[in-house]
Amino acid sequence: MGVARRIRARYGGSLAHLVLVLGSFALTGYAGLRLLRGDTLGIVIWFVGAALLHDLVLLPLYTVTDRAVQHLFRRRRNREAASRSRPVAGRINYVRVPTCLALLLLLVWYPLVLGRVSGFSAYTGLPADVFWGRWLLITAVLFAVSAVCLLVSVWRARPRRPKAGSSDQ
């Protein structure tokens, strides 16, 4: 048995996958060591605070919101089933994905979007008041692309009618 086959039997993946995973661990370790070289206590407090904020506040908040939106779609799907139209499965994802991306962008760039950083114009060369409008524009584009994807999905899922000249056998 060759080395690659033994690795696949023991590891469960290919040799290339193992090399990529080990490389990503090495890169993450290097970045962590570089990051902790500065204000170690402040970074540890930030990570613990971010984990607690996510687990105790944000996770319940977006879980409740997601369940409420699912409930709305479920009620609508039941009405559509009663009217004998074919519902599109997974419509909730057309709301989830752009919402998560927009909120992730806001979370990462909130100091700029909300104008909480003074003097940042020297670094970006942009006035401080452009970020809010750009975030709103990106969010609108995300939802518009999602709406187009939903329309294409609904269009593809509609029942096909036979053509006028064709005969079913």
Phi and psi in degrees as a GROMACS rama.xvg file:
@    title "Ramachandran Plot"
@    xaxis  label "Phi"
@    yaxis  label "Psi"
@TYPE xy
-76.0286  167.68  GLY-2
-62.4496  -44.0354  VAL-3
-62.2026  -40.0188  ALA-4
-69.2622  -37.3822  ARG-5
-66.2759  -39.866  ARG-6
-64.4706  -44.2223  ILE-7
-62.6263  -40.6543  ARG-8
-67.6391  -38.6445  ALA-9
-82.9767  -41.746  ARG-10
-87.7566  -36.771  TYR-11
97.8793  -4.4579  GLY-12
-136.827  -179.793  GLY-13
-77.5757  166.857  SER-14
-64.1952  -37.9031  LEU-15
-62.6465  -40.8442  ALA-16
-62.876  -44.2166  HIS-17
-61.2877  -42.9484  LEU-18
-63.9202  -42.3398  VAL-19
-65.2703  -40.8698  LEU-20
-65.5605  -44.9278  VAL-21
-64.0682  -37.8541  LEU-22
-64.8876  -39.8972  GLY-23
-68.2472  -36.9241  SER-24
-63.4628  -41.5477  PHE-25
-64.3777  -43.5024  ALA-26
-64.5146  -41.1695  LEU-27
-64.6215  -42.3315  THR-28
-62.5663  -42.4437  GLY-29
-62.7575  -45.549  TYR-30
-63.9139  -39.2766  ALA-31
-63.4364  -42.7306  GLY-32
-64.5822  -40.337  LEU-33
-66.4731  -38.7312  ARG-34
-67.3448  -43.0345  LEU-35
-76.7622  -6.62714  LEU-36
-69.3844  -24.1754  ARG-37
-85.3993  -116.321  GLY-38
-86.7158  83.7715  ASP-39
-61.8761  -47.8353  THR-40
-63.4799  -42.4141  LEU-41
-62.7203  -39.8649  GLY-42
-69.2788  -42.1542  ILE-43
-62.8748  -43.887  VAL-44
-61.9515  -40.3112  ILE-45
-63.4324  -44.9426  TRP-46
-64.3794  -45.1532  PHE-47
-64.1684  -43.6936  VAL-48
-62.7096  -41.1785  GLY-49
-64.8635  -40.5258  ALA-50
-65.0944  -43.8819  ALA-51
-66.106  -42.3053  LEU-52
-60.3904  -43.3777  LEU-53
-65.4767  -50.4674  HIS-54
-72.4494  -35.0266  ASP-55
-96.1669  -22.4073  LEU-56
-117.978  -58.265  VAL-57
-70.149  -43.7565  LEU-58
-59.1337  -50.1159  LEU-59
-61.9463  -35.9018  PRO-60
-64.8687  -49.9469  LEU-61
-78.4728  -18.8918  TYR-62
-69.5021  -45.0716  THR-63
-63.262  -42.7197  VAL-64
-63.0304  -43.7358  THR-65
-62.8629  -42.2205  ASP-66
-64.1171  -38.2082  ARG-67
-64.8916  -42.8179  ALA-68
-67.278  -39.3779  VAL-69
-60.6952  -40.5959  GLN-70
-62.3594  -41.4419  HIS-71
-62.9068  -44.0083  LEU-72
-67.3832  -36.0748  PHE-73
-64.2329  -42.7042  ARG-74
-63.406  -41.6561  ARG-75
-66.6878  -39.7615  ARG-76
-62.8719  -38.7501  ARG-77
-65.1086  -38.5462  ASN-78
-64.5651  -40.6583  ARG-79
-66.7966  -37.67  GLU-80
-65.4985  -34.8881  ALA-81
-67.6232  -31.1914  ALA-82
-90.6354  8.74305  SER-83
66.036  26.4514  ARG-84
-96.3613  153.899  SER-85
-81.565  117.317  ARG-86
-74.8798  153.956  PRO-87
-95.3111  120.222  VAL-88
-72.3915  142.337  ALA-89
79.9853  23.2839  GLY-90
-62.8794  -26.0813  ARG-91
-59.524  -29.9102  ILE-92
-67.693  -22.7255  ASN-93
-73.5548  -12.6492  TYR-94
-101.446  -39.7405  VAL-95
-60.9475  -49.5479  ARG-96
-62.8203  -53.5337  VAL-97
-65.8335  -31.8703  PRO-98
-64.6163  -47.0956  THR-99
-63.3851  -41.5995  CYS-100
-66.2283  -42.109  LEU-101
-64.9261  -42.7758  ALA-102
-68.8018  -34.5098  LEU-103
-64.6445  -43.2953  LEU-104
-61.6575  -41.2732  LEU-105
-65.1353  -41.1391  LEU-106
-63.1299  -42.5307  LEU-107
-72.4116  -39.8424  VAL-108
-109.089  17.9297  TRP-109
-57.6433  -34.5897  TYR-110
-61.143  -37.6443  PRO-111
-77.647  -43.5257  LEU-112
-63.003  -41.7424  VAL-113
-90.5632  4.13124  LEU-114
69.3127  33.379  GLY-115
-91.3123  -0.694512  ARG-116
-113.539  121.395  VAL-117
-97.5835  145.276  SER-118
77.8311  11.1761  GLY-119
-79.441  -15.6447  PHE-120
-61.361  -29.46  SER-121
-65.1875  -32.2138  ALA-122
-80.7872  -38.9207  TYR-123
-94.903  -24.2651  THR-124
76.4596  11.6591  GLY-125
-116.179  148.283  LEU-126
-67.3911  153.275  PRO-127
-69.3307  -18.8264  ALA-128
-89.9005  5.22364  ASP-129
-87.8814  -18.3367  VAL-130
-71.5908  -36.0777  PHE-131
-61.6576  -48.3325  TRP-132
-64.4419  -37.9779  GLY-133
-69.46  -38.4601  ARG-134
-63.9959  -42.0793  TRP-135
-62.4951  -39.86  LEU-136
-64.9789  -44.9252  LEU-137
-61.6989  -42.3009  ILE-138
-62.1109  -43.5766  THR-139
-62.8356  -40.6782  ALA-140
-65.4596  -41.4568  VAL-141
-59.0862  -45.4712  LEU-142
-69.6613  -34.0674  PHE-143
-67.0272  -43.8523  ALA-144
-63.099  -40.2503  VAL-145
-64.2753  -40.0847  SER-146
-64.5625  -40.0019  ALA-147
-64.0677  -42.8002  VAL-148
-61.5273  -39.7011  CYS-149
-64.2402  -43.9448  LEU-150
-62.0169  -41.6356  LEU-151
-63.6786  -41.1148  VAL-152
-64.3146  -43.1102  SER-153
-64.9716  -41.7712  VAL-154
-63.4753  -41.0347  TRP-155
-72.3673  -25.7277  ARG-156
-87.8914  -7.4396  ALA-157
-67.3364  150.207  ARG-158
-66.3221  139.566  PRO-159
-86.0564  135.433  ARG-160
-97.7019  142.198  ARG-161
-67.4929  147.723  PRO-162
-67.9949  156.666  LYS-163
-63.3796  -36.8262  ALA-164
-88.5765  -9.1911  GLY-165
-92.7783  154.206  SER-166
-122.235  138.951  SER-167
-86.9007  134.354  ASP-168
